[in-house]
Amino acid sequence: MDIKEIQNLIKFVAKSGASEVKLEMEDIKITIKTGSGKTETTIVQAAPVASLPQAIAPVSAEAVVPIVPAVAQNEGANYITVKSPIIGTFYRKPSPDKQNFVEVGTDINIGDTVCVIEAMKLFNEIESEVSGKIVKVLVDDSSPVEYDQPLFLVDPS
């Protein structure tokens, strides 16, 4: 198992919402624990593997993948999630001297611009596909976002 596979495993566990995952193979043991906004990863390697550049040391998941705190299931059950359609940098306002597109409590309609995501020096306006009220902003301004990463929670009622 190489570093890239371990990083993908950490990303998968973080997105799945599982609290703990243990993976044991004949030459390596991996335990990934998540919860309360903290992720802990322990990797124990029994013998060096030829495909790895060096022996693996414990890896901090925060250094590998940003973790978005999971919303409690009962809290987010009635909400619709607005997700990022592209990879890039998330901005809440059209320019530094302007106001945010939306705030918590803002009523939005289908087609309203909710944020901008910069990808390859192009600023892409992200429009809402739902109508409702913004309940929570899940990403900090000027933060990198990945494809399908939750950005906002919207109450459709």
N, C-alpha and C positions, 0 to 999 in steps of 0.2 A: 504494500500500500504506500503510495507516494504522498508528498505534501499536498498536492492539488486534490487528490481524492479525500484527504482528511479535511481540507478546507471546505470542499463540497458537502461532506458529511455534517460539518458544523453548521453550514448555512441551512441545510435541509432540516436539521434538528431545531434550529432557531425558528424557522418558519412554521414547523409542524405544531409547535406549542407543547411538545412533550417535556416533562419535567426531568427525566433522566433516561439516557440511552447508554447501554454497555455493549461493546463489540469486542469479542475475543476470537482471535485467530491463532494459529499455532505459533506464530512468531511475534505477535503484537496484541496488546490489550488497550482499548480506548474506552474511557468513560466521559460522557458529556452530561453535565448537570446544568439546568436552567431554572430560573425562578426568581421572583422579587427583583427583576431588573438586572440580575447578576448572572453571568454564565461562567462556568468553571469547566475546564477541559483537562483531563489527565491522560497522558499517553505513556505507556510502559512498553518498552521494546525488549524482548528476550535476547535476540541475537541480531547482529547487523544484517541488513538486507542489501544485496548487491545493487538493487535499483535505486536505493536512497543515497544521496550524496554524502550524508553523515548520519550518525545516530540521532534520533529525534529526542529533543528536549521537550519538557512540558510547554504547551502552547496556550497563550491567552486568547480566548475567543474574541475579546474586544479588539485585539490587534488584527484579527483576520476579517471579521465581518461586523458591521454595526448591527446591534440588536435593537429592534423596535419593541418596547414593552407591549406585551399582549393585553388586550382589553378583556376584562372579565366577561365571560360568556353571557351572563344575564344582562350585563350593561350594554353590550353591543348587539344583542339579539334583534332588536327592532330597527337598527341603524343600517344604512347602506354605506359601503366603503367606496370612496373615490380613490382609484389606484393610478399609479404612474404608467402611462402608455409607453414610455421610453426611458433609457438610461441617461442620466445627466445631472445637472446641478439645479436644485429646487429653489425658486425665489417666490416670495409671497407678494412682491410688488413689482410694477413694471420698470421702475428705476429707483435709485436710492433716495431721491427727493420726493417720491410719490407715496401715497398711502397704500396699505395692503389691499389686495383684491377683495379678500373676505376675512372676517374675524369670527370668533365663536359667537353664535347668535345671529349671524347674517342670514337672511332669507335669500335663497338662490333659485334660479329657474334653469330649465334645460337650455344649454347654449351659453350660459354666463361663464366668463373667464374666472377661474378660481386660483390660478397660479401660472407661473412661467417656468419651463424647464429648459435650461441651456444645454445643448448638445452640439459639439463640434462648432462652436462659435455662432450657432443659430439659436435664437430665442423662440421657443415653441409655446404658444399660449395653450393652456390646457382648459378645455371647456367642460362644464358639468353635463353629465348625461342623465342627471336626476334633478327633480325639484324638491326643495325642503329647506331645512335650517341647519347650518353648520353647528355641530355639537362639539367636535374636537379637531384640532390641528395636530397631526401625528408626526410631522417632520419639522425640524428647525429650519429657519431661513438660511439660505446659502449652504445647505447640506447636500452631499451627493445622494442620489436616489437610484434604485435599480428598477428594472422592468417589473411591473405588477406589484410594486411596493405600495402599501396603503399610505395615502396622503391625508385624507380627511374622513371624518365620520359625519354622515348627514342623516338627520331625522326626517323621513319623508312625510310625516303626518302634519 
